[in-house]
Amino acid sequence: MDSLPIVTYFYKGCGCESHPQLTDTFMHIGVCKIRLRIPESHSLKAKRRVVKSLIARLKNRFNIAIAEVEALEAHQFAILAAVSVSNDAVHLNKVISHLITFVETNVEAELVDYETEFFF
């Protein structure tokens, strides 16, 4: 998918030298959809425990927005969506790569598949 850079103008301050009136900001967005299998889960309560724990660890470690978005009623599967925003595309790519590596090493849930999409 072809995407154009997003340019946003912010108005800052009173217009004096220390407060420039307009600044150009490039915003890069990374989205990652993560499919997990939780083999030890035999109830929604057990699944919720694993998913909530993983989400909390990912939020704390990577400062991302993440939520369970699909397969809400499946006992042994979870689909999460994680989003990160940065003004540096290289940093954003590293965050998403480290996020996937962290999920792969998780012992309670098995990474089945993931999709990443970047908007520059």
N, C-alpha and C positions, 0 to 999 in steps of 0.2 A: 504494500500500500504506500503510495506516495504521500508524504506529509511535508508541509511547509514549516519553516521555523516560526515560532510564535513570538511576536514582539509586543511587549506590554510597556506602556508608559505610566510611570508613577509620578504624581505631583508631590513634591517634598517641600515642606517648610515655607518660609516667607520670601524666598527669592534672593537672600543675601549670599555672599560668596561661600559660606559654609553650608548652605542648603541649596544645591542646584535644583532648578525647577523640573527638568525632565531627565530621566535616565532610561537607557535601553537595557532591557533584561531579556535574555534568552532562557526559556524554560524548557527543560528536557524531562520527559515523563517515561518511566519504565513500568510496564505492567507484566506480572508473572502469574499465570494460572497453574496451580500445583494440584496434581491428582495423587491422593494417598490411599494406601490400603492399610487397614488396622486389623491384622489377623487375630489378635487376642481379644478383640471386642465382640461381645455377644449381646450387648444391649446398647441402647442409645445413651444411657448414663455412662457406661464405660467409654464409649466413643467420645462423648462430650468432655470427659476428664482428659483424655489424650489430646484432643484438638485444642481445648482451652489452654492447656499447659504449653503446647507447641506455639500457639499464637502469642502467648505472653512472652515466651523466650525470644521469639523473632522480633516482636515489637521492641523489647528492651535492648536487644543486641544490635539491631540494624536501623532503628528509628524509622520504621515504615508503617504504612497503613495496611492492615490485613484483616480479612474476614472470611468465614466459611460462606460460600456462595451457592453451592449446588450439593446434591446428594444429602440433603439434610435429614432424611428419614432412613437412609441406608446405615446399617449397623457397622459394617466393616469398610466403608469407603467414605472419603471426605474430599471435597474440592475446595481449595482455598484460592483467593485472589489477593496478591500483594502489589502495592503501588509505592513507588518512590519518585520524588521530584528533586531535580538538581539543576544548577546552572552549568554543570560540567558533565559532558556526555561520557567521558572516560570514567569518572567517579561513579556515575550512575550504573554503567556496565559492571564495574567491580562490585558494587553493592548487590546487584541481582545475581552475579556469579557466586559470591560468598553466601548469599541466602540459599541458593540451590545446594551448594556444598554442605551447608549446615543441616538442611533438611535430609540430605542423603545419609548423613551420619547419625540421624535420629534413630534410636533403637526401638521406640514404641510404634512408629509408623513407617511403612515402607513407601518410598517414592516410586510411583508407577510411571508417571509421565509429567512433563511440564511444557508450557508454551510461554515464550517471552515476546513482547512487542514493545518497541521503542518509538516514541514520538519526539522528533527533534525539530 
